[in-house]
């Protein structure tokens, strides 16, 4: 870590709700300066640029055409991901996109093909599996502290977005819902810990068909729900581990854990996968209580503060790959997560077990770097 890192100039596409989180997180990396903001609404891009002291702004076309931009960080809504990724790659930019990689498996394949044809590097959120919590759990599993993993559980409840997000419509439209919005964080961590998924079966439904928005600065008063808001899935991993995932925007309050891994010799309990850090607890068979494990890598931010909402570690990961290093939050990994999540709806609709066509490598652990 003592050698100077290369500089990569960053342009951000989309200046919506998550924009400030990337600006805050990437401030950790002075070698990744944000030099331009692009948005289909140039006035909004200008407002974001002025607020965060970013030197240039304009519409999306100006961002693609800016030859000084090396990496585009794509923060557009999910329904626009595939089109904008392909356009950015064809403009010669490396791309890091917010999750999910696309809204369908077909979109995911299209962007993989575009990345291969362009020779550029494509990375995708979620990047929280790169944080200390998931890396600590990964080290514990790799060291055999729970024995042979047998099962896993993931419980996703609602963030109550109607009460705080000014325009949460995208959460209840194509590309949204608990499976596509929150599912990537959980499934990415499970794949990082346990390897690729072989098959998925599931049942889904819509809970409340109309959502009332109560956020004080809301852009809409109500939303008609277009996607399932409650899903229960069984994920069978190639290793034989059987995972259960409950993903719901109809569960506002719960006492269920976030993620647990069950092995022949013990259990691991992980904190909120939407954050980078937090206590990872181990209880081996015969222990009288839980042990908090020492973090395997440094923290991305202070636990239980707003710093845990920052983003940008995945952009640093992509820059490492551009420089020839390992690429952990890579497009193949993100595509496998996307295919697994899309299989949830397919399995429910067709009442069957859906085998996955893709596989992926477990990302290289950061704790060993």
ABEGO torsion letter per residue (X at the ends): XABBBBBBBBBBBEABAAAAAAAAAAAABAABBBABBBBABAAAAAAAAAAAGBABBEBAAAAAABAABABBBBABBAAAAAAAAAAAAAAGBBBBBBOBABABAAAAAAAAAAAAAAGBBBBBOBAAAABAAAAAAAAAAAAGAAEBBABBBBBBBBAGAAAABABAAAAABBGBEAAAAAAAAAAAAAAAAAEBBABBBBBBBBBBABBBBABAABABABBBBABBABBBBBBBBAAGBBBBBBBBAABABBABBABBBBBAAEBBBBBBAABABEBBBBBBBGBABBBBBBBABBBABBBGBAAAABBGAAAAAAAAAAAGBBBABBAAAAAAAAAAAAAAAAAAAAGBBBBBABBBBBBBBAAAX
